Amino acid sequence: MSRKNKRWYLLFRIENEQKVTVYEPLTFHELNKKLRAGWRVISLDHAEGGKYRDIS
């Protein structure tokens, strides 16, 4: 059996009027499941001085 590769993702969503971020390792399947549940992927864009940008 081969092990599925996991990558670290920073996820964001609003729950009960509060901003929630989660940084966790996910497989492609797990990431798609989170995206369908309303999470958005956030990436740190080094080209713009370290500001967050939405890549979903």
Secondary structure as UniProt FT lines:
FT   STRAND          7..15
FT   TURN            16..17
FT   STRAND          18..26
FT   HELIX           28..36
FT   TURN            37..38
FT   STRAND          40..45
FT   HELIX           46..48
FT   TURN            49..50
FT   STRAND          51..54
//
